[in-house]
């Protein structure tokens, strides 16, 4: 086993995430979580990985709880710690993983925010004079893809009535259908898309990729303009799921389109759907 200072291990972990093409948001989130852990361990005078115990990690999570972090956030920090230890073991910096002995805090998932037809029509109207953002919103709403997947789209991923979604992090490659609304919005955007070397579908005026954080900020701006309260970008994905479940689209078909690894992830939406139509295998427009 190789010896390494905890602070150095943290820096190597961040480089590892970057080199393995994790998204910027993942790198920032994991990096911050482990930085908090490292700082806590230094307070305990624990400077080497071998010195860290299960009790140390439990004390760290207890401190996070005392500082106001929710059980869901604390659970995420434990997941970050376990990912950190997988990296340490793979690089022979550790032989044991005390984080596996720590239990996740229990918490209940809140109900997903599902936009009403009036709300998503208002969102469309607010963005109608901005072809790029109109296409972004329409694509998220009509396909249910993740914001990270949208930001990674290349021009070559548009395949007539289908969209190729490349494998990103733990999410597998897949093909999702493109309905006429999504196709029309994309075509209007492509007519005004700046000429650029970048193969990214969505770019800035200077030809650089349209980054996740900027996409999120822009969508949230249109939520405000449309006077839609308490909505976030991922709620467009929730709305896609709810709409198609209500209209009877097969759970398996929706799960595949969303890139869910387990159909149970899709099934949890059923409790929020009333009067579901007879099951079918046809996606329709929102």
Secondary structure, DSSP 8 states (H G I E B T S, - for coil): ----BHHHHHHHHHHHHHHTT--HHHHHHHHHHHHHHHHHHHHTT--BGGG--HHHHHHHHHHHHHTT--HHHHHHHHHHHHHHHHHHHHTTS-S--GGGGS--------------HHHHHHHHHHHTT-HHHHHHHHHHHHH---HHHHHH-BGGGEETTEEEE--BTTB--EEEE--HHHHHHHHHHHHH----S--BSSB-TTS-B--HHHHHHHHHHHHHHTT-TT--THHHHHHHHHHHHHTTB-HHHHHHHHT-SSHHHHHGGGGG--S----BS-----
